[in-house]
Amino acid sequence: GPEHFQVATTLDNLAEAHGDLGDQHAKRAMLQHALEIKERHYGPEHIQVATTLNSLANAHGALGDQRTKRGMLQRALEIKEKHYGPEHFQVATTLDNLAEAHGDLGDQHAKRAMLQHALEIKERHYGPEHIQVATTLNSLANAHGA
């Protein structure tokens, strides 16, 4: 039926396609529906919920709602830290996104702290010469220049 948990996966994919085509409103609506299905099926603290929260947060950000973006990313971070542990590379990716949200809201101190933490995780996981490390280093350098 339309509320089956596998429908949520299709909604996630369709939402990304709408986002790629520039329709952030449709993306947000589909991801919101997918989130509701996943929360009912898996529970509010499941890693599948965190994945959709990340995408939905980015849709809100693209529509200019940075506060909602930050709140959703914070919730996704908490779920990922419980699921993977606080030093896992998947946590670092969410830290990068959350740092951006803090920066967009004018909190450069929080942005730099989160990017520094993400950098440390990525260096341990990937090694110092990896592109993921370079990307976070670049963001951190820009945050220090802001």
PASEBA-1860 file (N, C-alpha, C; in nm, 3 decimals):
! residues 146
1> GPEHFQVA> 0.080/-0.118/0.000/0.000/0.000/0.000/0.086/0.126/0.000 ~ 0.026/0.241/-0.004/0.100/0.367/-0.015/0.180/0.405/0.110 ~ 0.155/0.339/0.221/0.228/0.369/0.345/0.329/0.260/0.380 ~ 0.353/0.167/0.289/0.449/0.059/0.312/0.590/0.117/0.318 ~ 0.675/0.058/0.402/0.810/0.113/0.421/0.892/0.113/0.292 ~ 0.864/0.021/0.201/0.939/0.021/0.075/0.899/0.137/-0.016 ~ 0.780/0.190/0.003/0.737/0.309/-0.070/0.827/0.427/-0.031 ~ 0.867/0.430/0.095/0.954/0.539/0.142/1.085/0.544/0.064
9> TTLDNLAE> 1.141/0.428/0.033/1.265/0.425/-0.045/1.243/0.483/-0.185 ~ 1.131/0.448/-0.246/1.099/0.504/-0.377/1.077/0.655/-0.367 ~ 1.012/0.699/-0.261/0.993/0.843/-0.241/1.127/0.914/-0.226 ~ 1.220/0.853/-0.152/1.354/0.911/-0.138/1.419/0.932/-0.275 ~ 1.413/0.828/-0.356/1.477/0.835/-0.488/1.407/0.935/-0.580 ~ 1.276/0.934/-0.579/1.200/1.027/-0.661/1.224/1.171/-0.615 ~ 1.234/1.191/-0.486/1.262/1.324/-0.431/1.397/1.376/-0.481 ~ 1.497/1.289/-0.482/1.629/1.331/-0.531/1.622/1.369/-0.678
17> AHGDLGDQ> 1.544/1.295/-0.756/1.528/1.330/-0.897/1.462/1.467/-0.913 ~ 1.360/1.494/-0.833/1.297/1.626/-0.837/1.397/1.735/-0.798 ~ 1.479/1.707/-0.696/1.581/1.803/-0.655/1.680/1.829/-0.766 ~ 1.721/1.722/-0.835/1.816/1.736/-0.946/1.757/1.821/-1.060 ~ 1.625/1.818/-1.071/1.557/1.897/-1.174/1.521/2.037/-1.125 ~ 1.561/2.067/-1.001/1.541/2.202/-0.948/1.411/2.225/-0.873 ~ 1.334/2.120/-0.852/1.206/2.136/-0.782/1.223/2.097/-0.635 ~ 1.275/2.191/-0.556/1.301/2.164/-0.414/1.172/2.149/-0.333
25> HAKRAMLQ> 1.065/2.213/-0.377/0.937/2.200/-0.306/0.885/2.056/-0.316 ~ 0.890/1.999/-0.436/0.846/1.860/-0.453/0.940/1.767/-0.378 ~ 1.068/1.796/-0.383/1.166/1.714/-0.310/1.133/1.714/-0.161 ~ 1.109/1.832/-0.107/1.079/1.842/0.037/0.952/1.765/0.072 ~ 0.848/1.780/-0.008/0.721/1.713/0.021/0.736/1.560/0.019 ~ 0.807/1.510/-0.081/0.826/1.365/-0.090/0.911/1.312/0.024 ~ 1.015/1.385/0.058/1.101/1.341/0.169/1.027/1.348/0.302 ~ 0.941/1.447/0.319/0.862/1.454/0.442/0.771/1.332/0.454
33> HALEIKER> 0.709/1.295/0.344/0.623/1.176/0.344/0.707/1.050/0.372 ~ 0.823/1.039/0.309/0.911/0.923/0.333/0.953/0.918/0.480 ~ 0.984/1.034/0.537/1.024/1.039/0.678/0.913/0.987/0.769 ~ 0.792/1.031/0.743/0.678/0.987/0.825/0.659/0.835/0.817 ~ 0.671/0.780/0.698/0.658/0.635/0.680/0.769/0.563/0.758 ~ 0.892/0.609/0.741/1.006/0.543/0.808/0.996/0.553/0.959 ~ 0.952/0.667/1.010/0.939/0.680/1.156/0.834/0.583/1.210 ~ 0.723/0.566/1.136/0.620/0.470/1.180/0.672/0.327/1.172
41> HYGPEHIQ> 0.743/0.295/1.064/0.787/0.157/1.044/0.908/0.119/1.130 ~ 1.012/0.204/1.131/1.137/0.171/1.198/1.148/0.229/1.338 ~ 1.075/0.336/1.366/1.091/0.409/1.490/1.174/0.534/1.466 ~ 1.162/0.634/1.554/1.224/0.765/1.528/1.376/0.769/1.540 ~ 1.438/0.666/1.594/1.584/0.666/1.615/1.659/0.573/1.520 ~ 1.593/0.524/1.418/1.655/0.428/1.326/1.745/0.500/1.225 ~ 1.849/0.432/1.180/1.944/0.490/1.086/1.878/0.526/0.953 ~ 1.774/0.453/0.913/1.701/0.489/0.790/1.634/0.625/0.804
49> VATTLNSL> 1.590/0.656/0.925/1.530/0.787/0.952/1.637/0.896/0.937 ~ 1.757/0.869/0.988/1.866/0.967/0.979/1.901/0.998/0.834 ~ 1.901/0.898/0.749/1.933/0.917/0.608/1.832/1.012/0.542 ~ 1.705/0.990/0.570/1.603/1.078/0.512/1.608/1.216/0.576 ~ 1.638/1.224/0.705/1.653/1.354/0.771/1.762/1.437/0.703 ~ 1.874/1.373/0.669/1.982/1.444/0.599/1.933/1.506/0.469 ~ 1.866/1.426/0.389/1.817/1.475/0.259/1.711/1.583/0.277 ~ 1.620/1.562/0.372/1.515/1.660/0.397/1.574/1.790/0.449
57> ANAHGALG> 1.674/1.781/0.534/1.741/1.901/0.584/1.800/1.981/0.469 ~ 1.864/1.913/0.375/1.923/1.982/0.261/1.817/2.047/0.173 ~ 1.700/1.983/0.161/1.591/2.044/0.085/1.544/2.172/0.153 ~ 1.531/2.167/0.286/1.492/2.288/0.359/1.597/2.398/0.340 ~ 1.723/2.360/0.345/1.830/2.458/0.325/1.824/2.521/0.188 ~ 1.799/2.439/0.086/1.790/2.491/-0.050/1.673/2.587/-0.066 ~ 1.572/2.572/0.019/1.456/2.662/0.016/1.473/2.780/0.112 ~ 1.591/2.791/0.174/1.620/2.906/0.259/1.587/2.891/0.406
65> DQRTKRGM> 1.543/2.774/0.447/1.505/2.753/0.587/1.621/2.686/0.661 ~ 1.720/2.767/0.699/1.841/2.715/0.762/1.817/2.664/0.903 ~ 1.722/2.722/0.975/1.696/2.675/1.112/1.640/2.533/1.112 ~ 1.547/2.507/1.022/1.492/2.372/1.012/1.601/2.276/0.965 ~ 1.682/2.320/0.871/1.794/2.238/0.824/1.883/2.199/0.942 ~ 1.921/2.299/1.022/2.008/2.272/1.136/1.944/2.173/1.234 ~ 1.817/2.193/1.263/1.748/2.104/1.358/1.743/1.960/1.309 ~ 1.714/1.943/1.182/1.706/1.807/1.126/1.843/1.741/1.122
73> LQRALEIK> 1.945/1.819/1.087/2.080/1.763/1.084/2.128/1.728/1.225 ~ 2.091/1.807/1.322/2.128/1.776/1.461/2.064/1.644/1.503 ~ 1.938/1.627/1.468/1.870/1.500/1.500/1.936/1.383/1.426 ~ 1.969/1.402/1.299/2.036/1.296/1.223/2.171/1.263/1.284 ~ 2.243/1.365/1.328/2.374/1.343/1.391/2.360/1.258/1.516 ~ 2.262/1.289/1.598/2.242/1.212/1.722/2.210/1.066/1.691 ~ 2.128/1.043/1.591/2.096/0.905/1.552/2.221/0.833/1.502 ~ 2.297/0.900/1.415/2.418/0.836/1.360/2.521/0.808/1.468
81> EKHYGPEH> 2.537/0.899/1.563/2.633/0.876/1.671/2.593/0.755/1.754 ~ 2.463/0.737/1.778/2.415/0.619/1.852/2.435/0.493/1.771 ~ 2.409/0.500/1.641/2.414/0.382/1.555/2.558/0.339/1.523 ~ 2.641/0.436/1.483/2.776/0.405/1.437/2.884/0.427/1.544 ~ 2.856/0.515/1.639/2.957/0.562/1.733/3.000/0.701/1.693 ~ 3.047/0.782/1.788/3.073/0.923/1.760/3.193/0.951/1.671 ~ 3.277/0.852/1.646/3.398/0.875/1.566/3.393/0.808/1.428 ~ 3.276/0.766/1.385/3.261/0.697/1.256/3.259/0.798/1.141
89> FQVATTLD> 3.310/0.757/1.026/3.316/0.848/0.911/3.178/0.894/0.865 ~ 3.075/0.814/0.886/2.939/0.858/0.850/2.896/0.977/0.936 ~ 2.943/0.980/1.060/2.916/1.094/1.149/2.984/1.219/1.095 ~ 3.105/1.203/1.042/3.181/1.317/0.990/3.106/1.386/0.876 ~ 3.042/1.311/0.792/2.966/1.369/0.681/2.853/1.457/0.733 ~ 2.784/1.409/0.834/2.676/1.489/0.893/2.732/1.610/0.965 ~ 2.848/1.596/1.029/2.913/1.711/1.092/2.945/1.819/0.989 ~ 2.993/1.779/0.871/3.020/1.875/0.763/2.894/1.954/0.728
97> NLAEAHGD> 2.784/1.882/0.710/2.658/1.947/0.672/2.604/2.036/0.783 ~ 2.615/1.988/0.907/2.568/2.066/1.020/2.653/2.191/1.040 ~ 2.782/2.179/1.016/2.871/2.295/1.024/2.827/2.402/0.924 ~ 2.793/2.360/0.804/2.746/2.454/0.702/2.620/2.525/0.748 ~ 2.528/2.451/0.809/2.404/2.512/0.858/2.434/2.614/0.968 ~ 2.524/2.581/1.059/2.561/2.677/1.163/2.623/2.802/1.102 ~ 2.709/2.783/1.004/2.770/2.897/0.937/2.667/2.985/0.867 ~ 2.570/2.922/0.802/2.464/2.997/0.734/2.380/3.078/0.832
105> LGDQHAKR> 2.376/3.032/0.958/2.301/3.103/1.061/2.390/3.200/1.140 ~ 2.516/3.213/1.096/2.605/3.311/1.157/2.688/3.264/1.274 ~ 2.683/3.134/1.305/2.760/3.081/1.419/2.891/3.021/1.367 ~ 2.989/3.107/1.342/3.116/3.062/1.287/3.195/2.976/1.386 ~ 3.180/3.002/1.515/3.251/2.922/1.615/3.205/2.776/1.609 ~ 3.073/2.755/1.608/3.020/2.619/1.598/3.060/2.554/1.466 ~ 3.057/2.632/1.360/3.096/2.581/1.228/3.240/2.529/1.232 ~ 3.331/2.609/1.284/3.472/2.568/1.289/3.492/2.446/1.378
113> AMLQHALE> 3.425/2.443/1.492/3.439/2.329/1.584/3.392/2.199/1.520 ~ 3.280/2.204/1.450/3.227/2.083/1.385/3.315/2.039/1.270 ~ 3.364/2.136/1.193/3.455/2.100/1.083/3.584/2.041/1.136 ~ 3.635/2.093/1.245/3.757/2.038/1.305/3.736/1.894/1.349 ~ 3.622/1.868/1.412/3.590/1.732/1.456/3.575/1.639/1.335 ~ 3.505/1.686/1.231/3.490/1.606/1.110/3.625/1.576/1.047 ~ 3.713/1.675/1.045/3.847/1.657/0.989/3.923/1.548/1.063 ~ 3.919/1.552/1.194/3.990/1.451/1.274/3.938/1.311/1.245
121> IKERHYGP> 3.807/1.296/1.237/3.748/1.165/1.206/3.792/1.118/1.068 ~ 3.785/1.206/0.970/3.820/1.169/0.832/3.968/1.136/0.818 ~ 4.054/1.209/0.886/4.198/1.178/0.880/4.226/1.039/0.935 ~ 4.159/1.003/1.044/4.178/0.869/1.100/4.123/0.762/1.008 ~ 4.009/0.790/0.946/3.944/0.688/0.863/4.009/0.675/0.725 ~ 4.032/0.787/0.659/4.078/0.786/0.521/4.229/0.802/0.505 ~ 4.294/0.865/0.603/4.434/0.903/0.589/4.442/1.048/0.545 ~ 4.556/1.112/0.569/4.567/1.257/0.549/4.564/1.304/0.404
129> EHIQVATT> 4.583/1.216/0.307/4.591/1.258/0.166/4.462/1.235/0.088 ~ 4.356/1.192/0.155/4.232/1.157/0.085/4.153/1.283/0.048 ~ 4.077/1.274/-0.062/3.997/1.387/-0.110/3.893/1.431/-0.007 ~ 3.838/1.337/0.070/3.741/1.374/0.175/3.806/1.463/0.280 ~ 3.930/1.434/0.313/4.005/1.516/0.408/4.031/1.654/0.348 ~ 4.070/1.657/0.221/4.098/1.784/0.154/3.974/1.872/0.148 ~ 3.859/1.813/0.122/3.735/1.890/0.114/3.703/1.955/0.248 ~ 3.717/1.879/0.356/3.689/1.934/0.488/3.795/2.037/0.527
137> LNSLANAH> 3.919/2.012/0.491/4.025/2.111/0.517/3.995/2.243/0.446 ~ 3.949/2.236/0.325/3.914/2.355/0.249/3.799/2.431/0.318 ~ 3.699/2.358/0.361/3.586/2.421/0.432/3.633/2.485/0.562 ~ 3.722/2.417/0.632/3.774/2.469/0.758/3.856/2.595/0.733 ~ 3.939/2.594/0.630/4.018/2.713/0.597/3.928/2.830/0.563 ~ 3.821/2.805/0.487/3.726/2.910/0.454/3.654/2.961/0.578 ~ 3.624/2.871/0.672/3.556/2.911/0.795/3.646/3.000/0.879 ~ 3.775/2.975/0.878/3.867/3.059/0.954/3.884/3.195/0.887
145> GA> 3.860/3.200/0.758/3.870/3.328/0.687/3.742/3.410/0.692 ~ 3.634/3.348/0.739/3.503/3.417/0.741/3.496/3.525/0.846
END
